[in-house]
Amino acid sequence: MNICFFIGKVISDIEFKFIVDNKSYYAIAIFQIELDNNSVITVKGLNEIADYCYINLNKNEYCIIEGIIVSNFNILLQNITKMEYNDFNYDN
């Protein structure tokens, strides 16, 4: 397993989908973030994490993500935290 951590800016709208499979359903949120080196990665969150992303994240906001690399530039979220403006400390 390859766990990764990134800080980036959300650069796309959060796409929210439901998948129904027999008697169960899954919520999926898909969006892209841009890293400091201008790399763009696609992030996917499932169920509760998808709900959190859809409700709390907006375009041009920063977030910290923990996830698993699924393929080149595709990350499956394990944890996400929205960064607030006062989380940035430029005085150090």
N, CA and C atoms as a LAMMPS dump frame, in Angstrom:
ITEM: TIMESTEP
0
ITEM: NUMBER OF ATOMS
276
ITEM: BOX BOUNDS ff ff ff
-5.0000000000000000e+02 5.0000000000000000e+02
-5.0000000000000000e+02 5.0000000000000000e+02
-5.0000000000000000e+02 5.0000000000000000e+02
ITEM: ATOMS id mol type element x y z
1 1 1 N 0.847 -1.166 0
2 1 2 C 0 0 0
3 1 3 C 0.896 1.234 0
4 2 1 N 0.498 2.254 -0.734
5 2 2 C 1.302 3.462 -0.847
6 2 3 C 0.496 4.676 -0.392
7 3 1 N 0.689 5.065 0.852
8 3 2 C -0.033 6.197 1.423
9 3 3 C 0.731 7.473 1.089
10 4 1 N -0.014 8.509 0.711
11 4 2 C 0.613 9.771 0.349
12 4 3 C -0.11 10.919 1.065
13 5 1 N 0.586 12.031 1.193
14 5 2 C 0.045 13.241 1.809
15 5 3 C 0.319 14.411 0.872
16 6 1 N -0.701 15.249 0.635
17 6 2 C -0.554 16.407 -0.238
18 6 3 C -1.273 17.601 0.364
19 7 1 N -0.762 18.776 0.044
20 7 2 C -1.469 20.031 0.302
21 7 3 C -1.662 20.67 -1.053
22 8 1 N -2.887 21.066 -1.349
23 8 2 C -3.142 21.664 -2.643
24 8 3 C -4.396 22.508 -2.656
25 9 1 N -4.579 23.19 -3.776
26 9 2 C -5.732 24.063 -3.974
27 9 3 C -6.745 23.361 -4.87
28 10 1 N -7.992 23.367 -4.458
29 10 2 C -9.068 22.774 -5.253
30 10 3 C -9.255 23.652 -6.493
31 11 1 N -9.128 23.045 -7.691
32 11 2 C -9.216 23.834 -8.92
33 11 3 C -10.418 23.449 -9.782
34 12 1 N -11.214 22.513 -9.319
35 12 2 C -12.409 22.13 -10.079
36 12 3 C -13.612 22.103 -9.149
37 13 1 N -14.784 22.09 -9.738
38 13 2 C -15.988 21.9 -8.94
39 13 3 C -16.005 20.468 -8.417
40 14 1 N -16.648 20.251 -7.283
41 14 2 C -16.771 18.916 -6.712
42 14 3 C -17.896 18.189 -7.454
43 15 1 N -17.545 17.111 -8.138
44 15 2 C -18.545 16.3 -8.836
45 15 3 C -19.02 15.217 -7.876
46 16 1 N -20.313 15.162 -7.628
47 16 2 C -20.871 14.237 -6.641
48 16 3 C -21.775 13.247 -7.351
49 17 1 N -21.548 11.945 -7.114
50 17 2 C -22.322 10.9 -7.784
51 17 3 C -22.778 9.855 -6.774
52 18 1 N -23.877 9.189 -7.104
53 18 2 C -24.341 8.024 -6.354
54 18 3 C -24.256 6.814 -7.273
55 19 1 N -23.778 5.716 -6.73
56 19 2 C -23.769 4.453 -7.468
57 19 3 C -24.587 3.454 -6.67
58 20 1 N -25.586 2.877 -7.314
59 20 2 C -26.437 1.882 -6.665
60 20 3 C -26.025 0.511 -7.185
61 21 1 N -25.687 -0.39 -6.254
62 21 2 C -25.246 -1.729 -6.608
63 21 3 C -26.054 -2.721 -5.776
64 22 1 N -27.005 -3.386 -6.409
65 22 2 C -27.925 -4.288 -5.714
66 22 3 C -28.639 -3.545 -4.597
67 23 1 N -28.405 -3.895 -3.345
68 23 2 C -29.095 -3.244 -2.223
69 23 3 C -28.233 -2.22 -1.508
70 24 1 N -27.059 -1.949 -1.998
71 24 2 C -26.194 -0.965 -1.359
72 24 3 C -25.957 0.206 -2.314
73 25 1 N -25.528 1.317 -1.75
74 25 2 C -25.216 2.475 -2.566
75 25 3 C -23.915 3.101 -2.081
76 26 1 N -23.285 3.831 -2.974
77 26 2 C -22.029 4.489 -2.673
78 26 3 C -22.103 5.933 -3.148
79 27 1 N -21.58 6.833 -2.357
80 27 2 C -21.436 8.225 -2.755
81 27 3 C -19.983 8.436 -3.159
82 28 1 N -19.771 9.163 -4.244
83 28 2 C -18.42 9.435 -4.729
84 28 3 C -18.295 10.92 -5.03
85 29 1 N -17.245 11.536 -4.528
86 29 2 C -16.908 12.921 -4.863
87 29 3 C -15.591 12.896 -5.624
88 30 1 N -15.568 13.587 -6.754
89 30 2 C -14.371 13.63 -7.596
90 30 3 C -14.036 15.097 -7.854
91 31 1 N -12.762 15.451 -7.656
92 31 2 C -12.318 16.815 -7.942
93 31 3 C -10.819 16.813 -8.174
94 32 1 N -10.304 17.944 -8.598
95 32 2 C -8.874 18.068 -8.872
96 32 3 C -8.266 19.114 -7.955
97 33 1 N -7.016 18.848 -7.553
98 33 2 C -6.264 19.84 -6.789
99 33 3 C -4.955 20.119 -7.513
100 34 1 N -4.475 21.344 -7.313
101 34 2 C -3.201 21.75 -7.887
102 34 3 C -2.191 21.892 -6.76
103 35 1 N -1.018 21.3 -6.936
104 35 2 C 0.043 21.356 -5.933
105 35 3 C 0.929 22.572 -6.186
106 36 1 N 1.866 22.851 -5.274
107 36 2 C 2.763 23.998 -5.414
108 36 3 C 3.617 23.938 -6.683
109 37 1 N 3.937 22.736 -7.136
110 37 2 C 4.767 22.603 -8.331
111 37 3 C 3.931 22.58 -9.613
112 38 1 N 2.666 23.007 -9.516
113 38 2 C 1.709 23.098 -10.628
114 38 3 C 1.239 21.748 -11.157
115 39 1 N 1.55 20.657 -10.465
116 39 2 C 1 19.349 -10.83
117 39 3 C -0.472 19.318 -10.468
118 40 1 N -1.26 18.64 -11.275
119 40 2 C -2.689 18.507 -11.017
120 40 3 C -2.989 17.038 -10.773
121 41 1 N -3.659 16.75 -9.654
122 41 2 C -4.036 15.375 -9.358
123 41 3 C -5.547 15.287 -9.19
124 42 1 N -6.088 14.133 -9.558
125 42 2 C -7.511 13.869 -9.406
126 42 3 C -7.717 13.116 -8.104
127 43 1 N -8.675 13.576 -7.316
128 43 2 C -8.931 13.021 -5.998
129 43 3 C -10.35 12.457 -5.968
130 44 1 N -10.476 11.25 -5.401
131 44 2 C -11.795 10.628 -5.26
132 44 3 C -12.012 10.262 -3.8
133 45 1 N -13.185 10.625 -3.296
134 45 2 C -13.559 10.271 -1.932
135 45 3 C -14.849 9.477 -1.953
136 46 1 N -14.981 8.538 -1.033
137 46 2 C -16.151 7.674 -0.981
138 46 3 C -16.97 7.919 0.283
139 47 1 N -18.273 7.767 0.162
140 47 2 C -19.235 7.783 1.263
141 47 3 C -19.098 9.003 2.166
142 48 1 N -18.721 8.846 3.448
143 48 2 C -18.671 9.972 4.377
144 48 3 C -17.664 11.026 3.927
145 49 1 N -16.538 10.604 3.39
146 49 2 C -15.544 11.564 2.904
147 49 3 C -16.096 12.318 1.703
148 50 1 N -16.843 11.643 0.848
149 50 2 C -17.481 12.309 -0.296
150 50 3 C -18.461 13.363 0.177
151 51 1 N -19.259 13.035 1.185
152 51 2 C -20.201 14.001 1.743
153 51 3 C -19.471 15.225 2.295
154 52 1 N -18.394 14.977 3.046
155 52 2 C -17.605 16.07 3.616
156 52 3 C -17.075 16.979 2.511
157 53 1 N -16.499 16.385 1.477
158 53 2 C -15.93 17.17 0.376
159 53 3 C -16.99 18.024 -0.3
160 54 1 N -18.139 17.418 -0.583
161 54 2 C -19.197 18.133 -1.296
162 54 3 C -19.759 19.295 -0.469
163 55 1 N -19.88 19.097 0.831
164 55 2 C -20.465 20.117 1.698
165 55 3 C -19.46 21.202 2.074
166 56 1 N -18.2 20.835 2.313
167 56 2 C -17.247 21.767 2.923
168 56 3 C -16.206 22.375 1.994
169 57 1 N -15.959 21.786 0.841
170 57 2 C -14.905 22.302 -0.033
171 57 3 C -15.483 23.108 -1.184
172 58 1 N -14.769 24.147 -1.55
173 58 2 C -15.131 24.977 -2.689
174 58 3 C -13.902 25.202 -3.561
175 59 1 N -14.155 25.611 -4.767
176 59 2 C -13.071 25.932 -5.687
177 59 3 C -12.194 27.026 -5.081
178 60 1 N -10.874 26.928 -5.291
179 60 2 C -9.851 27.876 -4.837
180 60 3 C -9.574 27.817 -3.34
181 61 1 N -10.069 26.813 -2.643
182 61 2 C -9.722 26.613 -1.238
183 61 3 C -8.616 25.565 -1.135
184 62 1 N -7.838 25.668 -0.064
185 62 2 C -6.743 24.73 0.153
186 62 3 C -7.172 23.609 1.089
187 63 1 N -6.585 22.431 0.874
188 63 2 C -6.889 21.294 1.733
189 63 3 C -5.649 20.415 1.867
190 64 1 N -5.651 19.636 2.927
191 64 2 C -4.616 18.635 3.179
192 64 3 C -5.281 17.284 2.951
193 65 1 N -4.683 16.456 2.106
194 65 2 C -5.276 15.151 1.854
195 65 3 C -4.303 14.032 2.205
196 66 1 N -4.877 12.95 2.673
197 66 2 C -4.154 11.703 2.91
198 66 3 C -4.879 10.661 2.068
199 67 1 N -4.128 9.918 1.285
200 67 2 C -4.791 8.96 0.422
201 67 3 C -3.882 7.864 -0.073
202 68 1 N -4.426 7.084 -0.966
203 68 2 C -3.703 5.964 -1.579
204 68 3 C -3.601 6.245 -3.07
205 69 1 N -2.409 6.112 -3.616
206 69 2 C -2.212 6.312 -5.05
207 69 3 C -2.824 5.13 -5.788
208 70 1 N -3.812 5.423 -6.643
209 70 2 C -4.488 4.378 -7.405
210 70 3 C -3.807 4.21 -8.758
211 71 1 N -3.49 5.317 -9.409
212 71 2 C -2.752 5.315 -10.669
213 71 3 C -2.099 6.683 -10.805
214 72 1 N -1.444 6.934 -11.925
215 72 2 C -0.786 8.227 -12.111
216 72 3 C -1.762 9.371 -11.903
217 73 1 N -1.45 10.217 -10.942
218 73 2 C -2.208 11.425 -10.642
219 73 3 C -3.647 11.155 -10.21
220 74 1 N -3.94 9.965 -9.698
221 74 2 C -5.258 9.639 -9.145
222 74 3 C -5.085 9.138 -7.72
223 75 1 N -5.791 9.783 -6.793
224 75 2 C -5.667 9.477 -5.369
225 75 3 C -7.031 9.094 -4.818
226 76 1 N -7.09 8.013 -4.04
227 76 2 C -8.293 7.626 -3.311
228 76 3 C -8.152 8.145 -1.889
229 77 1 N -9.046 9.049 -1.491
230 77 2 C -8.951 9.713 -0.187
231 77 3 C -9.159 8.766 0.979
232 78 1 N -8.348 8.949 2.007
233 78 2 C -8.522 8.289 3.288
234 78 3 C -8.918 9.302 4.354
235 79 1 N -8.414 10.547 4.198
236 79 2 C -8.679 11.616 5.151
237 79 3 C -8.47 12.944 4.442
238 80 1 N -9.247 13.956 4.817
239 80 2 C -9.096 15.286 4.224
240 80 3 C -9.403 16.341 5.275
241 81 1 N -8.651 17.434 5.225
242 81 2 C -8.85 18.552 6.134
243 81 3 C -8.83 19.837 5.328
244 82 1 N -9.85 20.639 5.515
245 82 2 C -9.9 21.944 4.859
246 82 3 C -9 22.899 5.62
247 83 1 N -8.178 23.649 4.905
248 83 2 C -7.292 24.621 5.537
249 83 3 C -7.982 25.979 5.571
250 84 1 N -7.914 26.631 6.706
251 84 2 C -8.455 27.977 6.849
252 84 3 C -7.34 28.984 6.589
253 85 1 N -7.71 30.219 6.335
254 85 2 C -6.728 31.257 6.022
255 85 3 C -5.675 31.391 7.117
256 86 1 N -6.082 31.296 8.382
257 86 2 C -5.127 31.466 9.481
258 86 3 C -4.234 30.239 9.674
259 87 1 N -4.421 29.163 8.893
260 87 2 C -3.524 28.006 8.944
261 87 3 C -2.198 28.297 8.259
262 88 1 N -2.179 29.334 7.424
263 88 2 C -0.939 29.715 6.737
264 88 3 C -0.142 30.644 7.625
265 89 1 N 1.099 30.275 7.914
266 89 2 C 1.967 31.101 8.753
267 89 3 C 3.217 31.435 7.961
268 90 1 N 3.307 32.665 7.487
269 90 2 C 4.427 33.078 6.647
270 90 3 C 5.505 33.794 7.445
271 91 1 N 5.362 33.889 8.753
272 91 2 C 6.333 34.64 9.558
273 91 3 C 7.591 33.848 9.884
274 92 1 N 7.583 32.525 9.687
275 92 2 C 8.744 31.705 10.057
276 92 3 C 9.796 31.717 9.008
